Each structure stands twice: as structure tokens, then as C-alpha cells.
Amino acid sequence: RVEVRDGRVRWPRPDAGAAGCAGRIAASAELCLDFRLTACVVHYVPGSQTRIALRPADGQRWHGVRPSEASREFIFDAAGSRAKRDEWIAHVASHIDYARAQAKELALREVLSGVMRPVAAADMHERAACTDDTASPCPICLHHFDDEQPAVRTACGHSFHGACAVQWLLQQGSCPLCRTELLATRRQRLLLHRIRKQERWP
């Protein structure tokens, strides 16, 4: 029985409990592919009316499986299922999209940790009044700050619309005003690289 749920696909391992299995992964009674951990592609199996295939995207490997299975293509057969092959393809594809979005959100949250913090609209107005600049716009989009668009302040003390700052950071990684490098740790830079790479997944 194949179960697709919460961005994962699970099914019983055919050789579960076989003699000679060692280690937690090898001895697992089921196989589980987590789409959050691996960019992947689902497609039709040529020459078949019922089978679909699931494989890692180019340059990717499955996580949480045996090393010998890390780059393999898994074949599923919809014969005997109440859902047709096209419905299975659409169902799996929707879970891949969901998992990709979830993985990006979690990675982005970690990248932005300590880089910028929300700023209340009242604080923005007070700051503008103190600097005698009540019409100061966001330096990225040049639109004014208001209650509709949340603002953030970077670690280097500059303020932007939150959405503008995130998009800029994804492209540049530094403050658009003073060019201070905002990603202080190697892990943040690595995660940012993965987020950028994710945009090029098939």
C-alpha cells in the first residue's frame, strides 16, 4: 500500500525483515521519501498505461534510504488502484510542490535569523520624525512605509519593507545601502545557496 501524505511517500519495503539486514535504515519495515529533503521529479513510464516513476532531480540524492537506493528511480504501478495514473501523477506532483515550498520557508527562516527584525509602524514614524524625514521611502522599492506593508530593520540599522529586504537578500546577501554582509555564518550562506538552487529545480 502506497501512501502519499504531508510531502512524503511511504510504502512497505519488499525485503523488510530479510536476513542480513543491519542498521536502522536497512531494517526499516517501510521506505519513505521525504520531498522536503530531496528535489525530485515524477513522470510517466514510457510504454505503460499504469506505471509512474519517481526520481531525484539532476544532481540530487534521496535521503533516509540505503546508500544503494540514494539515486535510484522508484516505479509505482496504479493498476488495481481506484485512482488513475494521471490522478496519481497530479497527486504526487502537488505534494512535491508543497514540500518544496515548506523546505524553502524553513530554510529562509533560518537564513533570516538574526539578520533582520520586524519594526512597528509607530517606530518607523517616530524614527522619521526624529530625523526630520517624514517621507522617507523604502530604499529598495522607493515606496513609502505605511501600516499595510510590514517593515524590518537589518542588523546594520537600515529599514526596508520586509518583502523587499527578503528578495534583495536572496539575490545579494548584503545590505543594499551600506553593503554590510548580513549572513554571518557559513550555514546561513549555505542555506541561501540551496534556496537559490531550489529555484532552478525542474
C-alpha positions as CSV (number, residue, x, y, z in Angstrom):
1,R,0.0,0.0,0.0
2,V,1.5,3.3,-1.1
3,E,0.7,6.4,1.0
4,V,1.3,10.0,-0.2
5,R,0.9,12.4,2.7
6,D,2.4,15.7,4.0
7,G,5.0,15.9,1.3
8,R,6.2,12.3,1.7
9,V,5.5,9.0,0.0
10,R,5.7,5.7,2.1
11,W,5.3,2.1,1.1
12,P,6.2,-1.3,2.7
13,R,9.7,-2.4,2.0
14,P,9.6,-5.7,0.0
15,D,12.6,-7.2,1.8
16,A,11.7,-6.0,5.3
17,G,13.0,-8.4,7.9
18,A,15.2,-10.2,5.5
19,A,18.2,-12.0,6.9
20,G,21.4,-9.9,7.0
21,C,19.8,-6.5,7.3
22,A,21.8,-4.3,9.6
23,G,21.3,-0.7,10.8
24,R,18.2,1.3,11.4
25,I,17.6,2.3,7.7
26,A,18.2,-1.2,6.3
27,A,16.0,-2.9,8.9
28,S,13.1,-0.4,8.4
29,A,9.8,-2.1,7.5
30,E,9.0,0.7,5.1
31,L,10.5,3.0,2.6
32,C,9.9,6.8,2.9
33,L,10.9,9.5,0.5
34,D,10.7,13.0,2.0
35,F,10.2,15.6,-0.7
36,R,11.4,18.3,1.6
37,L,14.9,16.8,1.7
38,T,15.3,16.0,-2.0
39,A,14.3,17.8,-5.1
40,C,12.6,15.2,-7.3
41,V,10.6,14.6,-10.5
42,V,7.6,12.4,-11.1
43,H,6.8,11.2,-14.6
44,Y,5.1,8.6,-16.8
45,V,6.9,5.3,-17.5
46,P,7.1,5.0,-21.3
47,G,5.2,2.1,-22.8
48,S,3.0,1.7,-19.8
49,Q,-0.6,2.8,-19.2
50,T,-0.5,2.4,-15.4
51,R,3.1,3.0,-14.1
52,I,4.7,6.2,-12.9
53,A,8.3,6.9,-11.9
54,L,9.8,9.0,-9.1
55,R,13.5,10.0,-9.3
56,P,15.8,12.6,-7.7
57,A,16.3,15.8,-9.8
58,D,19.6,16.1,-11.5
59,G,22.5,16.3,-9.0
60,Q,20.2,15.2,-6.1
61,R,20.1,12.1,-3.9
62,W,17.4,10.6,-1.8
63,H,17.9,11.0,2.0
64,G,17.0,8.4,4.6
65,V,17.3,5.4,2.4
66,R,20.1,2.9,1.8
67,P,23.2,4.3,0.0
68,S,22.5,1.9,-2.9
69,E,19.0,3.5,-3.2
70,A,20.0,7.1,-3.0
71,S,20.0,7.8,-6.7
72,R,17.6,5.2,-7.9
73,E,14.3,5.7,-9.7
74,F,11.3,4.1,-8.0
75,I,8.5,2.7,-10.1
76,F,4.9,2.6,-8.9
77,D,2.0,0.8,-10.6
78,A,-1.5,2.2,-10.4
79,A,-3.1,-1.0,-11.7
80,G,-5.8,-2.0,-9.3
81,S,-6.0,1.4,-7.7
82,R,-9.2,3.4,-7.6
83,A,-7.2,6.4,-8.9
84,K,-6.0,6.5,-12.4
85,R,-2.4,7.0,-13.4
86,D,-3.0,10.7,-14.3
87,E,-4.5,11.3,-10.9
88,W,-1.5,9.7,-9.2
89,I,0.8,11.9,-11.1
90,A,-1.1,15.0,-10.2
91,H,-1.4,13.9,-6.5
92,V,2.3,13.2,-6.2
93,A,3.3,16.4,-8.0
94,S,1.1,18.5,-5.7
95,H,2.9,17.0,-2.7
96,I,6.3,17.7,-4.3
97,D,5.3,21.4,-4.7
98,Y,4.0,21.6,-1.2
99,A,7.2,20.1,0.3
100,R,9.4,22.3,-1.8
101,A,7.6,25.4,-0.6
102,Q,7.8,24.2,3.0
103,A,11.5,23.4,2.7
104,K,12.2,26.9,1.3
105,E,10.2,28.6,4.1
106,L,12.1,26.7,6.8
107,A,15.5,27.4,5.2
108,L,14.6,31.1,4.6
109,R,13.5,31.4,8.3
110,E,16.9,30.1,9.4
111,V,18.8,32.3,6.9
112,L,17.0,35.4,8.2
113,S,17.5,34.6,11.9
114,G,19.4,37.5,13.4
115,V,19.7,39.3,10.1
116,M,16.6,41.5,10.4
117,R,13.8,42.1,12.8
118,P,10.3,43.5,12.4
119,V,9.7,47.2,13.1
120,A,6.4,48.6,14.2
121,A,4.8,51.3,12.1
122,A,4.8,53.6,15.0
123,D,8.5,53.1,15.5
124,M,9.1,53.9,11.8
125,H,7.1,57.2,12.1
126,E,8.9,58.1,15.3
127,R,12.3,57.5,13.7
128,A,11.3,59.5,10.7
129,A,10.2,62.4,12.9
130,C,13.5,62.4,14.8
131,T,15.5,62.6,11.6
132,D,13.1,65.3,10.2
133,D,12.4,63.0,7.3
134,T,8.7,62.1,7.5
135,A,8.5,61.0,3.8
136,S,11.4,58.6,3.8
137,P,10.7,55.7,1.4
138,C,11.9,52.2,1.3
139,P,15.4,52.4,-0.3
140,I,14.7,49.3,-2.4
141,C,11.3,49.9,-4.0
142,L,11.2,53.7,-3.2
143,H,7.6,53.4,-1.9
144,H,6.7,54.9,1.4
145,F,6.4,53.0,4.6
146,D,2.8,52.5,5.9
147,D,0.7,50.2,8.0
148,E,-0.1,47.9,5.1
149,Q,3.4,46.8,4.4
150,P,5.4,45.4,7.3
151,A,8.9,46.9,7.8
152,V,12.1,45.4,9.0
153,R,15.4,46.7,10.3
154,T,18.6,44.9,9.4
155,A,21.5,44.2,11.9
156,C,23.3,47.2,10.4
157,G,20.4,49.5,11.3
158,H,18.7,50.2,8.0
159,S,15.0,49.8,7.4
160,F,13.1,48.4,4.4
161,H,9.8,46.8,3.6
162,G,10.1,43.2,4.8
163,A,9.2,41.7,1.3
164,C,11.8,44.0,-0.4
165,A,14.5,43.1,2.1
166,V,13.9,39.3,1.7
167,Q,14.0,39.5,-2.1
168,W,17.1,41.6,-2.0
169,L,18.9,39.3,0.4
170,L,18.1,36.3,-1.7
171,Q,19.9,37.9,-4.6
172,Q,22.7,39.8,-2.9
173,G,23.2,38.7,0.7
174,S,24.3,42.2,1.8
175,C,22.6,45.5,2.8
176,P,21.6,47.5,-0.2
177,L,22.7,50.7,1.5
178,C,26.0,50.1,3.2
179,R,26.8,46.7,1.6
180,T,27.4,45.1,5.0
181,E,27.5,41.3,4.7
182,L,24.4,40.2,6.6
183,L,24.9,36.5,6.5
184,A,27.3,36.0,9.4
185,T,27.6,32.2,9.4
186,R,28.7,29.6,6.9
187,R,25.4,27.7,7.4
188,Q,23.4,30.8,6.5
189,R,25.4,31.2,3.3
190,L,25.0,27.5,2.5
191,L,21.2,27.6,3.1
192,L,20.9,30.7,0.9
193,H,22.8,28.9,-1.9
194,R,20.4,26.0,-1.6
195,I,17.4,28.3,-1.8
196,R,18.7,29.9,-4.9
197,K,19.4,26.4,-6.4
198,Q,15.9,25.4,-5.5
199,E,14.5,28.0,-7.9
200,R,16.1,26.0,-10.7
201,W,14.7,22.6,-9.8
202,P,12.7,21.0,-12.6
